Amino acid sequence: MLSVTTGATDVLELTNFGFNIPTGSTINGIEVDITRQQSGGLSLTILGSTINGTVNDNLVQLVGPGVTSVNKAGGSAWPAANGSAVYGSSSDTWGPTAWTAAMVNSPSFGVHLSAAINGGILFGINLIPGASVDAVRINITYSLPATLPLQLSQWSVTRQGNNNLLRWQAAGVGAGAGTSGNGAGSTGNADPGTFVVERSGNGSDWTDLAQVPAGNGSAKYSYADENAPVHGTAYYRLKLHSAGQADSWSTVQVLAEKPARPGIKMYPNPFHEIINISAPGAPFSKVILRNAQGATIWIKEFPGGGVNSTQIPTAGLPQGLYFLTIDNATGSLIKGS
């Protein structure tokens, strides 16, 4: 969690996604999916007067070995609950940089993020919205060298709960009207062939997941991979197999996710007599509470591996703004009346 009064947060750097795209492949496009929210200090009401705060993008940029992309920051306010925003696409290479397999495979390849904090002051009390990022997914579309191309007008892989959802639409391969899901599809009049869904964990060794009958014309298809790795890297491609013809392959979709921060909750906000801290999946070892002037009000360390929850007594504290640091993450809270 990152917070400032008004202005831009520090840049959050997320790199080392672990891509392993084969040498010689062509990078067709890069899509970044960010799960983020604005939290705490979204509105402040005193004596009938109210001011509101928002969080917006400041920087959304790809980084690699010695290069940076254009900034794709958008103008929409971040949601108050975790929501996803998608930047780029399967045909967008983020500006003039010619990304190569070696560049995206580099540990230094990733994303730079920064938020614009729009707060305010009411009767001498600061309103400071917080910006938090839970996870970042990068989806890279690339073409393998020396394969016969399968032409698709639409081809994507997205995360849907615990599954990876594949969607594609045929273009010029004789696919007929109809939609398929998890291998159930419609066939056309002739023998247009079969789509074979393939997955890899390293971009080189491929396993067949399912066969989806192709139709005649321009059909839409989908397949849900219910055994996809939750936080690992998954590579997908489609093979069209038709009797009497050479096999052809689609471009490759590769999806990788990187958690941006542990799941730490601080509540309620505004608080009154107590602050609760909860981190079910990420133990913390040190908590510091400071007032708006930066003076330490409360501090506690938890040796021996840390704890997943604790409480801070706050009954005697005056109204106003406070900062809570949990290990290296700092958030803002307000003491109510």
N, C-alpha and C positions, 0 to 999 in steps of 0.2 A: 504494500500500500504506500502511495506517494502523496504528500500533501505540501502545498505552499499556500500563502494567504491569497495572492492574486498573481497570475503570471503563468509561466511554464514550469512543469516539474523537471527534475533531472531526467536524463535519458536512460531508459531501461534497455539493456542490451541482452538479447537472447540469441545465442549462437550454438554451434556444435550440435546440429540436428541429426548428424549421422547418416547423411545421404551417401549412396554408393552407386551413382549412375554410371553406366559403362562408358569407357573412353570412346570418343568419336561420336557420341550421341548429340543430337541437336536439341537445344532447349527451346521449346515452342512457347511456353508461358509459365508464369508463376502466380499462384493465388495464395493469399494470406488471410486466415480466418482467426480473428481475435475475440476471445470471450472477456468482456470487461464490464465495469459498472461504475457509476458515481455513488458515493456512499457518505453519509454523515454530513450534517451542516447544509442540507439542501434548502432549508428555509429557516428563518429566525423571526419570531414574533415577540415583541415587547410593548406593553401598554397599547395594544391594538394596532401597532405598526408592524408590517411584515416586509422582509426582503428575501429574495430567492437567489440561490447560487446554482451554477451549472458547471459541467465538465465537458470539454470538447477535445477533439484531436488537435495536437500541435505538430507531431512528427510521426509519420508511418513510412519507414524507409528500409529498403533492403541494403545489406552490407555484405561485402565479400573481401577477398584478399586485395587490399589497396584500392577498392572501388566502393562507391555508394550509388544508389538509384535516385530517381526523382522522389519527391515527397508526395505521398498519396493521402495525406490527412484530409478528412472530410469535415463538413461544417455542422453535422447533426450532433445534438447533445447525447452524451452517453446515457444509457438507461439506468433507472434506480435499482433494478434487479439484473442479475447476470444476463447479458445478451450478446449475440454474436454479430460481428461486422466483417464483411468480406471485402478485400482490396485486391485488385488485379483480376486476372482470369487465365484460362487455359491458353489464350493467345496473346497475352500481355507480358512483355518483358521489361516493363518498368523503366522506359527511357532508352537512351542510346547505348547503354552497356550491352555488349554481346556476351551473355553468360555462357560459360562452357561447363562441361561435366566436372572438370577439375575445380572450377571455382565454387560450384554449389556443393561439391563433396568436401571442400575445405572446412576445417573446424571453425574458421572465422566467418563462414557464411551464416547469415541469419537476419534478424530484424532489429531495428532501433525504434523504440516507442517513446513518446513524450505526450503528456496531456496539458491542455490549457485550462487553468483553474480560474473561474470567475466568481469571486466571493464579494464580500461587502462588509460594511460596519454600520451597526445600528445602536445608538446610544452608547457608543464606546466599546461595544462588544463585537468581536470579529465573527463573521460567518465564513467558514472555510470548508468547502466541499472536499471530499476525499476521492481519489482516483485509484481504482484497483484493477489489476489484470490477473485473471485466473489461469489462462492457457492461451497458447498461440499454436496454430496448425499451419504448416506450409504444404501446399499441394503443387508439385511440379509436373508439367506435361512435357514429355520429350519423345523424340523419334530415335529408335535404334538404328545404327548403321547397317546397311546391306540387308534390308528386309523389304519384301513387297508391301507397299502401303495399302492399308484398308481405309477407304474414304468414309468418314463419318461426319455428318453435319452437326452433331452434338455429342459430347463425350465427357463425363465428369464423374468424380468420386467425392462423396461428402460423408462426414461422420453424422450418424443418426442414432443417438443413444449409445448402445453397446455394439452397434453394427456399422459397417461401412456400406453405403448405398451407391451402387453403380447405375448410371443412367446413360443411354446412348440412343442415337437416332441414325439409321442407315441413310446413306446417300449414294445411289448408283450401284448398289450391290444386290438389287432385286428383292428387297425386303418388303413384304406386303403389309396391308393395314392390320393393326392389332398391337397390343401391348403385352409384354411378358414380365413375369416376376418370379424370381427364384426358380428359373428353368421352365416355367409354364408359359408358352407363347403360342402364337397362331402361325400357321404355315400357309403359303400361297399356292398357286396353281402348279408351278413346275417344281424343280428341286433347287431352290436358291441356296441351299447349304445350311450350315450350323455355326452359330457363334460359340466359341469355346472361351469361357472366362478363365483367365490364368492369373495366379498370384505368385509373388516372389518376396522373400525376406531380404534379399541382397541385390536385386536388380539383374542377376545373372542366371540363377537356378529357378526354373518355373514349374509350378504345379497346377494341374487342371482342377478347377473348382466345380464347374457346371457346364452343361451344354444347353444352349438356348436355340431352338429352331428359328431360322430366319424366314421371313415372308417375302412377298413380291411387292416392290414399290418403295415407299419411304415410311418405315414404321418406327415407333418408339419402344424402347425396351428398358427393363430395369432388373437388377439382381441385388439382393441383400446378402452380404457376407456376414453371417452370424458368428463366425469364429475369428474375426479380425483381431489383431493385437490392439490392446486398449491404448497404450502410450508408445508403442514401437513404431517402426517404419514399415509401410506396406506398399508394394509395387503391384500395379494391375495393368494388364493388357488384354485385348480381345483378338482372337484368331478366327478368321472365317475359313471354314473347311468346306469345300464343295467337290463332289465326285468328278474326277477327270480334269481338275484345275489345280494349279499350284496354290498352296496356302498363302494367305496374306494376313498381316498383323496391323493393329492400330498403333497409334502413339501410346506411350506408357504414361500412366498416371501414378504419381508417388505421393503418398500422404504421410506426414510425420507430425507428431504433436509433442510440445514441450510445456510442462506446467511452469507458469511464471512465478508462482509464489505458493507457499503453504497455505492451507485453508484455515486462516485465523479469523475468529469472530470476536468483536468487542461490542458489548451491549449492556443496557439500553443506551440510546443516544437520542435525545438528551438523557443524562443519568441523574440520579438523586442521592440515594444513600449507599449505592454499591455499583461497581463496575464488574461485569462478568467477562472472563476471557476463556475462549474455548478453541481448541485446535485438535480435533479428533485424530487426524492422520499425520500430524507434524508436531512432536513435542518441542517446547521452547524452554530455555534455561535462564532467561533474565527479563525482567519487566521493570520499566522506569516510567513514572508518571511525573510530568512537568507542567507548570502553569504557563500562561501566555508569555510571561517574561523569561521563560527558560529555566526557572528555579526548580530543582528536584523536590517533589512533594512526597514521593513514595518510591522505594526501590526494593527489589527482592530477587535473589538468585536461587536457582533450583539445581543443585549439583546432582551428579549421578544419572545423567541421561535426560534430565528435564522432566516436565510435566505436560499434561494435555489440557489442564484447566486450572484456573485459580480465580479468586475474587479480591477486589481492592475496596476497602471501606472508605467512603467518601462523605459521610454524613456531615462533617464539620467544615467542608470546603465551601468557599464563597462561589456565587454564580460566576460564569464566565467560560472562557475557552481553555482547554487542556490538551496536551499532547501525550500520547501513550506509545512508548517504544517497546516492542516485543522482539527480542534479539535485534535484528537489523531492520525491521519494518516499523514505520511510524505512522500513526493515524491520529486524527483529531476528533475530540468529543466536546460536548458542551454540558456544563452543569446547569440544570434547570432550577426554577424557583421552588 
